[in-house]
Amino acid sequence: MKDALPPQEQIESSMAAFCDEARWEAIHLFSSEGLPLASHGESTIYDESSLLEYLFSMMGTHALLEGEPIQEIMIRGSQGRRIVFRYVTAWEDPAVLIAVVYARKGFRRAMGKLIKLIQSFS
């Protein structure tokens, strides 16, 4: 009966499952205007508003790059933790997935599955 859940709840359920596997500490899906679409978890270091503020500060910077559109930006902290900004399409509009990934943890397969789920609602 999972399909009966609204899209946001399905996405957050999937986010929670991957948090339970310790793939990431927190993950957020924002519209291109910065509106929260789905979220799960809290980072002990980076709060949601700081991540969003950083995202908007980067937008002007990567707009300066010409050529192929940017799909992902990853920042690695001194403790090995990574912040991943993944540009996706959600409900036929640009959106950004921001994940705070634990050190030495794989995340790409889980993120790929989550993106497929998000895009299935378009």
PATI-675241 format. One line per field, with one value per residue (C-alpha): residue number from 1; residue in three letters; x, y, z. Coordinates in steps of 0.1 Angstrom, whole numbers, plus 5000, padded with zeros to 4 digits. Example, Ala and Ser with C-alpha at 12.3 -4.5 7.8 and 13.67 -1.06 7.14 Angstrom:
<rs>
nr = (1 2)
rest = (ALA SER)
X = (5123 5137)
Y = (4955 4989)
Z = (5078 5071)
</rs>
This chain:
<rs>
nr = (1 2 3 4 5 6 7 8 9 10 11 12 13 14 15 16 17 18 19 20 21 22 23 24 25 26 27 28 29 30 31 32 33 34 35 36 37 38 39 40 41 42 43 44 45 46 47 48 49 50 51 52 53 54 55 56 57 58 59 60 61 62 63 64 65 66 67 68 69 70 71 72 73 74 75 76 77 78 79 80 81 82 83 84 85 86 87 88 89 90 91 92 93 94 95 96 97 98 99 100 101 102 103 104 105 106 107 108 109 110 111 112 113 114 115 116 117 118 119 120 121 122)
rest = (MET LYS ASP ALA LEU PRO PRO GLN GLU GLN ILE GLU SER SER MET ALA ALA PHE CYS ASP GLU ALA ARG TRP GLU ALA ILE HIS LEU PHE SER SER GLU GLY LEU PRO LEU ALA SER HIS GLY GLU SER THR ILE TYR ASP GLU SER SER LEU LEU GLU TYR LEU PHE SER MET MET GLY THR HIS ALA LEU LEU GLU GLY GLU PRO ILE GLN GLU ILE MET ILE ARG GLY SER GLN GLY ARG ARG ILE VAL PHE ARG TYR VAL THR ALA TRP GLU ASP PRO ALA VAL LEU ILE ALA VAL VAL TYR ALA ARG LYS GLY PHE ARG ARG ALA MET GLY LYS LEU ILE LYS LEU ILE GLN SER PHE SER)
X = (5000 5031 5020 4990 5013 5018 5050 5067 5061 5074 5105 5111 5105 5133 5155 5149 5158 5192 5198 5191 5218 5241 5247 5241 5236 5210 5195 5173 5155 5149 5132 5154 5137 5149 5116 5119 5103 5114 5139 5152 5178 5198 5235 5254 5277 5257 5221 5196 5196 5234 5233 5207 5226 5257 5238 5226 5261 5274 5247 5263 5297 5289 5268 5302 5313 5304 5298 5282 5256 5269 5253 5270 5293 5310 5328 5350 5355 5387 5370 5362 5325 5312 5285 5270 5249 5231 5211 5180 5146 5116 5081 5095 5113 5149 5157 5187 5194 5218 5233 5257 5275 5294 5331 5341 5305 5293 5263 5261 5239 5215 5214 5207 5178 5164 5167 5148 5121 5119 5118 5091 5066 5072)
Y = (5000 5022 5036 5052 5075 5111 5116 5136 5108 5082 5102 5109 5072 5063 5090 5076 5040 5052 5072 5040 5023 5052 5063 5099 5119 5142 5148 5176 5182 5218 5235 5259 5287 5272 5257 5225 5196 5167 5161 5136 5136 5164 5170 5176 5200 5216 5228 5230 5268 5269 5243 5263 5295 5279 5265 5299 5314 5287 5292 5324 5309 5278 5300 5315 5281 5276 5244 5213 5219 5210 5178 5176 5195 5177 5193 5172 5183 5178 5149 5131 5140 5152 5176 5166 5190 5170 5189 5170 5175 5171 5175 5188 5217 5221 5210 5202 5172 5181 5152 5153 5120 5102 5096 5065 5056 5050 5070 5071 5040 5051 5086 5072 5051 5082 5103 5077 5077 5115 5116 5089 5115 5138)
Z = (5000 4999 4965 4982 5001 4988 4968 4996 5021 4997 4991 5028 5035 5010 5025 5060 5048 5035 5067 5086 5065 5076 5040 5049 5080 5065 5031 5018 4985 4976 4947 4926 4946 4979 4990 5010 4991 5013 5040 5065 5092 5109 5105 5137 5118 5090 5095 5068 5065 5062 5034 5015 5020 5006 4977 4966 4970 4946 4920 4907 4907 4887 4863 4852 4839 4803 4785 4800 4828 4863 4877 4910 4934 4963 4992 5015 5050 5071 5090 5057 5058 5024 5013 4980 4959 4932 4906 4895 4880 4903 4890 4858 4876 4886 4921 4943 4966 4993 5013 5042 5038 5065 5061 5042 5032 4997 4987 4949 4944 4971 4957 4922 4935 4953 4922 4901 4927 4926 4888 4887 4899 4870)
</rs>
